[in-house]
Amino acid sequence: MEKPVVEVKHVSMRFNLSSQKVDNLKEYFIKLVRKELKYNEFWALKNVNLKVNKGDRLGILGLNGAGKSTLLKIIAGVLKPTEGSVTVKGKIAPLLELGAGFEPEYTGAENIYLYGAVLGYPREFIAEKYNEIIEFSELGKFIDVPLKNYSSGMKSRLGFAIATVVEPDVLILDEVLAVGDAKFKKKCEAKIQSMFDKGVTVLFVSHSLPQVQKICNKAILLEHGKIIANGGIEEVSAIYEEKTK
Ligand SMILES: Nc1ncnc2c1ncn2[C@@H]1O[C@H](COP(=O)(O)OP(=O)(O)OP(=O)(O)O)[C@@H](O)[C@H]1O
């Protein structure tokens, strides 16, 4: 039997939602110290089990708030699940919120090392790939400018360049990904396509069913934090379409 590249076992994720109105920070800390803050527990994911085999391209479908991004963040290691475990074999390129690990006071060059470390790349590896990252980002002399002076497109370009410098075994794509202007977008799409051509395993979140159908061979459908369908793309798309009628 085929060994899964990604395995999600009994994963649940609880968030604490504040149920009270707190007017300012001072009041918040007073309530915190007096243990007067009340939370409502909210389970964004509930006992999710999933296996993704090598070379599969899995679409993650579901309505707003179903838990799609939370699941991707847990698989990428950005969030730790409240319960359960995730194993991923090989290198991951998580194209989620690009540049979330950036430090605004540091230059682009310094952030390459910082963000690289956030993604778990060894320092020597970053040093080796440093020029390639700068070249792909097309930031030129701006690489020595603090990140706080970058436009949002420039930050995304640097984030994309760092996250894709590895040859990943697993590519995590969230459609919220914003990657600069039309020209740079094309370049990113070409890079993603080249990863597809090499047979990378893909996890893809999108609200666009045609886009998911174009890219993916399999899909899951999440509803209120639970997987309610898991199978071939056509079968799961049909269930999703029925739900969104
Ligand atoms: N940090 C957080 N704190 C509290 N609640 C959160 C947090 N992150 C997510 N949630 C809640 O978890 C639920 C699932 O969110 P998630 O972003 O995973 O949904 P989604 O399926 O990706 O939705 P969308 O299609 O709108 O992007 C939502 O109800 C959201 O409010």
The ligand as a Gaussian input file, in Angstrom:
#p B3LYP/6-31G(d) Opt

LIG

0 1
 N       -6.839000      32.851000      15.741000
 C       -8.146000      32.586000      15.823000
 N       -8.833000      32.882000      16.951000
 C      -10.136000      32.603000      17.045000
 N      -10.872000      32.028000      16.072000
 C      -10.229000      31.716000      14.925000
 C       -8.846000      31.980000      14.734000
 N       -8.502000      31.556000      13.488000
 C       -9.627000      31.049000      12.949000
 N      -10.665000      31.146000      13.804000
 C      -12.036000      30.680000      13.574000
 O      -11.983000      29.354000      13.104000
 C      -12.957000      29.139000      12.095000
 C      -12.295000      28.570000      10.866000
 O      -11.489000      29.577000      10.287000
 P      -10.678000      29.323000       8.937000
 O       -9.945000      30.563000       8.626000
 O       -9.930000      28.059000       9.062000
 O      -11.869000      29.105000       7.904000
 P      -11.844000      28.980000       6.323000
 O      -12.590000      27.740000       5.993000
 O      -10.458000      29.089000       5.831000
 O      -12.720000      30.232000       5.937000
 P      -12.676000      31.234000       4.678000
 O      -13.287000      30.495000       3.537000
 O      -13.550000      32.338000       5.150000
 O      -11.256000      31.639000       4.459000
 C      -13.643000      30.475000      11.870000
 O      -14.895000      30.486000      12.549000
 C      -12.712000      31.489000      12.488000
 O      -13.423000      32.554000      13.048000

